[in-house]
Amino acid sequence: MYNVVTAGRGQQVAFVKFEEMLERTAMIVKNNPGEKLVVAYWPGYDQIAHEAGLASPAALDHARLVASGLAGFIERITPSNPDTRIIITADHGFIDVAPGDLIQLDAHPGLKETLALPLCGEPRATFCFVRPSKVSQFEGYVERHLSHACTAVPIKDVLAEELFGKFEHHPRFFDRVGDYILFMKGTHVIKDLLLGEARSRLIGYHGGTSEDEMLVPLFIA
């Protein structure tokens, strides 16, 4: 959790296994009376879903492990800590991407030559820094060759829709988001390799605007 709150006054506690995370969280709750906020994040399912896919036996088995562990954690904590509220959620959803829906930028030199920098952001919502002299070529290429897979939206329109939230932008905000965002359709993704980067084959992705990626469960005990 790389933010101001947890990097400031907050105490960081390390763990390796899921069960260890639950145990250390329980000890913090029990041994530290008074008001406090405990934030625990487990990355295991995310890693498995990226590599093996949502419907893989490994992902399903891990989901059962997490559900069982959390149920036991709640039963352990709530009876002796009636003022403790447990909130369980996810930071994003997921989709599986078929091999045929993966677009490699190298296969589209007419698009690549319009870019001042490599593609940034997420493969499902990709930031494009477009050369000022190539804007028309960029828009035309996406419309002619990639309209089945994505929509190119100018950053000013993205901001008008408040997709980055309702807040005052950091002075360097526009250095990070580029000129256009490619919002991918269906289960398409687009990838660009940096110099020396190995080609990977992930199955699970997130970061797009589909319901499966944006809607997450919320459980309060």
C-alpha positions as CSV (number, residue, x, y, z in Angstrom):
1,M,0.0,0.0,0.0
2,Y,2.2,2.8,-1.2
3,N,0.5,5.9,0.0
4,V,1.1,8.8,2.5
5,V,-0.9,7.2,5.3
6,T,0.9,3.8,5.5
7,A,4.3,5.3,4.7
8,G,3.9,7.9,7.5
9,R,2.8,7.2,11.0
10,G,1.6,3.7,10.2
11,Q,3.5,0.6,11.4
12,Q,4.3,-1.9,8.7
13,V,4.1,-5.6,9.5
14,A,5.7,-8.2,7.2
15,F,4.4,-11.7,6.4
16,V,4.9,-14.4,3.8
17,K,1.9,-16.8,4.0
18,F,-1.8,-16.0,4.0
19,E,-2.3,-17.7,7.3
20,E,0.6,-15.7,8.7
21,M,-1.2,-12.5,7.6
22,L,-4.3,-13.5,9.4
23,E,-2.4,-14.4,12.6
24,R,-0.5,-11.2,12.8
25,T,-3.6,-9.1,12.1
26,A,-5.4,-10.9,14.9
27,M,-2.6,-10.3,17.3
28,I,-2.5,-6.6,16.4
29,V,-6.3,-6.3,17.1
30,K,-6.1,-8.2,20.4
31,N,-2.9,-6.7,21.8
32,N,-3.4,-3.0,20.9
33,P,-6.4,-1.6,22.7
34,G,-8.0,1.7,21.5
35,E,-8.9,3.0,18.1
36,K,-6.9,1.9,15.2
37,L,-7.1,1.0,11.5
38,V,-5.5,-2.2,10.3
39,V,-5.1,-2.6,6.6
40,A,-4.1,-6.1,5.4
41,Y,-3.5,-6.9,1.7
42,W,-3.0,-10.4,0.2
43,P,-1.6,-10.6,-3.3
44,G,-1.8,-14.4,-3.8
45,Y,-5.0,-14.6,-5.8
46,D,-4.0,-11.7,-8.0
47,Q,-0.8,-13.4,-9.0
48,I,-2.4,-16.8,-9.7
49,A,-5.3,-15.2,-11.7
50,H,-2.8,-13.3,-13.8
51,E,-0.7,-16.4,-14.6
52,A,-3.3,-19.2,-14.8
53,G,-6.6,-17.4,-15.3
54,L,-9.8,-17.0,-13.3
55,A,-11.3,-20.4,-14.0
56,S,-8.0,-22.4,-13.4
57,P,-8.0,-25.0,-10.7
58,A,-5.2,-23.1,-9.0
59,A,-7.2,-19.9,-8.8
60,L,-10.3,-21.7,-7.6
61,D,-8.4,-23.6,-5.0
62,H,-6.8,-20.4,-3.7
63,A,-10.1,-18.6,-3.6
64,R,-11.5,-21.4,-1.4
65,L,-8.4,-21.2,0.9
66,V,-8.9,-17.4,1.3
67,A,-12.6,-17.8,2.0
68,S,-12.1,-20.5,4.6
69,G,-9.3,-18.5,6.2
70,L,-11.3,-15.3,6.4
71,A,-14.3,-17.2,7.9
72,G,-12.1,-18.5,10.6
73,F,-10.6,-15.1,11.2
74,I,-14.0,-13.5,11.7
75,E,-15.1,-16.2,14.1
76,R,-11.9,-15.7,16.1
77,I,-12.0,-11.9,16.2
78,T,-15.6,-10.8,16.6
79,P,-16.7,-12.5,19.8
80,S,-14.0,-11.0,22.0
81,N,-13.8,-7.7,20.1
82,P,-17.4,-6.5,19.6
83,D,-16.4,-2.9,18.7
84,T,-14.2,-4.2,15.8
85,R,-15.5,-3.9,12.3
86,I,-14.1,-6.2,9.6
87,I,-14.3,-5.0,6.0
88,I,-13.3,-7.4,3.2
89,T,-13.1,-6.2,-0.4
90,A,-10.9,-6.3,-3.5
91,D,-8.9,-3.5,-5.2
92,H,-10.1,-4.6,-8.7
93,G,-11.8,-7.3,-10.6
94,F,-10.5,-9.6,-13.4
95,I,-11.1,-10.9,-16.9
96,D,-9.4,-13.8,-18.8
97,V,-7.9,-12.9,-22.2
98,A,-7.8,-15.4,-25.0
99,P,-4.5,-15.5,-27.1
100,G,-6.3,-14.1,-30.1
101,D,-7.3,-10.9,-28.2
102,L,-3.7,-9.9,-27.4
103,I,-2.5,-7.1,-29.6
104,Q,1.3,-6.6,-29.9
105,L,2.3,-3.0,-30.8
106,D,5.2,-4.3,-32.8
107,A,2.6,-5.8,-35.3
108,H,1.3,-2.2,-35.9
109,P,4.3,-0.1,-37.0
110,G,1.9,2.5,-38.4
111,L,0.6,3.1,-34.9
112,K,4.0,2.8,-33.2
113,E,5.6,5.5,-35.3
114,T,3.0,8.0,-34.0
115,L,4.1,7.6,-30.4
116,A,6.7,9.7,-28.6
117,L,7.0,7.2,-25.8
118,P,6.3,3.5,-25.2
119,L,2.7,2.7,-24.2
120,C,2.1,3.3,-20.5
121,G,-0.6,2.5,-18.0
122,E,-2.6,-0.8,-18.2
123,P,-2.9,-3.1,-21.2
124,R,-6.7,-2.6,-20.8
125,A,-6.6,1.2,-20.5
126,T,-3.4,2.3,-22.2
127,F,-1.9,5.8,-22.0
128,C,-0.6,7.1,-25.4
129,F,1.9,9.9,-25.7
130,V,1.3,11.0,-29.3
131,R,3.7,13.1,-31.4
132,P,2.0,16.4,-32.1
133,S,2.7,16.0,-35.8
134,K,1.2,12.5,-35.9
135,V,-2.2,13.1,-34.1
136,S,-4.3,12.7,-37.3
137,Q,-2.3,9.5,-38.2
138,F,-2.8,8.1,-34.7
139,E,-6.6,8.7,-34.7
140,G,-6.9,7.4,-38.3
141,Y,-4.9,4.3,-37.6
142,V,-6.9,3.3,-34.5
143,E,-10.2,3.9,-36.4
144,R,-9.2,1.9,-39.5
145,H,-7.3,-1.0,-37.9
146,L,-8.2,-1.3,-34.2
147,S,-11.7,0.0,-33.8
148,H,-12.9,-3.6,-33.2
149,A,-10.6,-3.8,-30.2
150,C,-10.4,-0.3,-28.6
151,T,-11.5,3.3,-28.6
152,A,-9.0,6.2,-28.5
153,V,-10.3,8.9,-26.2
154,P,-8.5,12.3,-25.8
155,I,-7.3,12.9,-22.2
156,K,-9.5,16.1,-22.0
157,D,-12.6,14.0,-22.6
158,V,-11.5,11.4,-20.0
159,L,-11.1,14.3,-17.4
160,A,-14.5,15.7,-18.4
161,E,-16.0,12.3,-17.4
162,E,-14.1,12.5,-14.1
163,L,-12.7,9.0,-14.7
164,F,-9.7,9.9,-12.6
165,G,-11.9,11.1,-9.7
166,K,-13.0,14.4,-8.3
167,F,-9.9,16.1,-7.1
168,E,-7.4,18.8,-8.0
169,H,-4.7,17.3,-10.3
170,H,-1.1,17.1,-9.3
171,P,1.1,19.6,-11.2
172,R,2.8,16.6,-13.0
173,F,-0.5,14.8,-13.6
174,F,-0.4,15.3,-17.4
175,D,3.2,14.0,-17.5
176,R,1.9,10.6,-16.5
177,V,-1.3,10.1,-18.5
178,G,-0.4,11.1,-22.0
179,D,-2.6,12.6,-24.7
180,Y,-5.0,9.7,-25.4
181,I,-6.2,6.6,-23.6
182,L,-7.0,3.4,-25.5
183,F,-10.0,1.8,-23.7
184,M,-10.0,-1.8,-24.8
185,K,-13.3,-3.5,-25.9
186,G,-14.4,-7.0,-25.0
187,T,-11.4,-8.9,-23.7
188,H,-8.7,-7.3,-25.9
189,V,-5.4,-6.0,-24.5
190,I,-2.5,-4.2,-26.1
191,K,1.1,-4.7,-25.1
192,D,4.3,-2.8,-25.8
193,L,7.7,-4.2,-24.9
194,L,10.4,-2.0,-23.4
195,L,14.0,-2.5,-24.5
196,G,15.2,-5.7,-22.9
197,E,11.8,-6.7,-21.6
198,A,10.9,-10.4,-22.0
199,R,7.6,-11.3,-23.8
200,S,5.2,-12.7,-21.2
201,R,1.9,-14.6,-21.6
202,L,-0.5,-13.7,-18.9
203,I,-4.1,-14.9,-19.0
204,G,-5.8,-12.7,-16.4
205,Y,-5.9,-8.9,-16.7
206,H,-7.6,-5.9,-15.1
207,G,-7.5,-2.1,-15.3
208,G,-10.2,-1.8,-18.0
209,T,-13.8,-0.4,-17.7
210,S,-15.8,-3.6,-17.9
211,E,-18.1,-4.5,-15.0
212,D,-16.0,-7.6,-14.3
213,E,-13.0,-5.4,-13.8
214,M,-14.6,-2.5,-11.9
215,L,-17.2,-4.0,-9.7
216,V,-15.8,-5.7,-6.5
217,P,-17.6,-7.5,-3.6
218,L,-17.9,-5.7,-0.2
219,F,-18.4,-7.8,3.0
220,I,-18.8,-6.2,6.4
221,A,-18.7,-8.2,9.6
